[in-house]
Amino acid sequence: MQVITINCMEASKGDAILISAAGKNILIDGGYKATFENSIKKELNKIIQNGELLDLVILSHFDADHVVGLTALIEDEKYSALIKEVWFNKCSELAEYVDHLYDSSWDLSFSQGVSFEKAVKKLKERNPELLIKSHVNNKTFAEPVTFSEALSLTILSPTPEKLEHLAQNSQDELRKLELEDYNLSGYDDDDLSEEFCNLWDNPDIPDKSPSNGSSIAIMLSYKSNKYLFLGDAHIETISDSLEEQGATETSPETIKFVKLSHHGSKFNISKKFLSLITEL
């Protein structure tokens, strides 16, 4: 009997999730470098032992707690040889929205993204068969992406508008993504002080971070079950996408598993989102 396994690896305050199903392996985000050294390598060794590949690597967005470990993976010649396909949103391609991105501060503002892009470029040189999708949003990929008869992915976030918003705020917001300057917590103590069960009684306060809004979020379908992996995406984008998929408050989408957006932050959960999904 084929099963799906979801391995949420130790990533401090970041994300690193390995999904395995039907002989396919998908890695979403990589936490920090220690995540790669202490957790991801162990799982990749198991993949090697099973004679399998890393069919897809998804970088949701360029925050340090998501990208640094993936950059370490991409730069490692042994383990990166397992990768068949990479999805991410290129910093350089944001320039199609805002021309002034290419100014004297570009390398500083996009330090984490630039490092990742350079690593992917070198990997492509080593492995010309590597597939790269570097402009990922829910309009470009309007239809599900099929990996096998039983396994497919639907892009829920970002929208083209969220990418444009990120570009327009790049000079101030993306500078925070530098590892030496970035607030590694991503949230403050007040954000963690709420019990999850009490969030329903709070007013919906949306996340305004352009970086989080650019997150690639997916709905994975395996056989008859669906799973949400939301990165740090803005919850209103997720809600809108679920409605576009046919979910309503009276007929919510049945979901087997949810990786909540932005580590369960109260700014990335809403009554509308919760009303559009139901448990299996």
C-alpha positions, 0 to 999 in steps of 0.5 A: 500500500502506497502512503505519503510521508511528511517530514517536518525537519528541525529548522529552528524558527524556519521551514524544511519539509520533505514530502515523499509519495509514490516514489517521488520526493519534494523538498519545500524550503531548507531552514538554515545551514544547520538544517541541511547539515543535521537533517536534510543530509540524513533524509537525502541519504535515505533517498539515495539508498532507495534509488530515488531522486529529489524530484522537486525543490521549492524555495517558497521565498527568500527569508533566511529561515527558508533559503539558507539551507537550500543554498547549502544543498544546491552548492553541495555537488554530491546531494544536488546531483539528486535534484531534478527540478527547482521552483523559485521566484528570481530576484532578477525577474522582479525587475520586469515590474520595477526598473529601478531594482538594478541600482547600486544597492541591488547586490545588497538588497537581494543578498540571499536571493542572489546567492541562491540564484548563483548556486542554481545557475552553477548547478544548471551548468553541472547538470544541463538536464535540471529543470528550473521554474523561476517565475511561479505564481497562481496565474502562470500555473493556473492548472495543476502540475502533475508528477504522477497519476496519483500526485499533483500540485496546485499553486495557491500563492503568490499572485502576480500582484504580490510579486509586484508589491514585493518589487515596489517595496524592495529597497526597504523591505528586501534589505531585511533579507540580508543574513547579517541584518535580518530579524531571524525570529520573523515574529515577536513574543506578542505574536506567539503569546496567543493560544491557537484556540483563542485566535477565533475571537481575535479580529483578523489582522493581515500580514503586510510583509511583501516578502511573505506575500511573495511566498509560493504556497501549494495544495498537494493532491495525493490520491483522494487527499489534499494537503496545504503547504503555505510557506509564509503566504498572505492568508487572504491570497490563500483564501481567494485561491481556495475560492477559485478552486471551488471552496465555499463556507457551505462547501469547504475543501476537505484537507488532510493536513495543513502547514500553517502560513508563517509558522502559525502567526496570528497575522497569517490566519483568518476566520475566512480561511478556516471556514473554507477548509474542513478536516477529513 
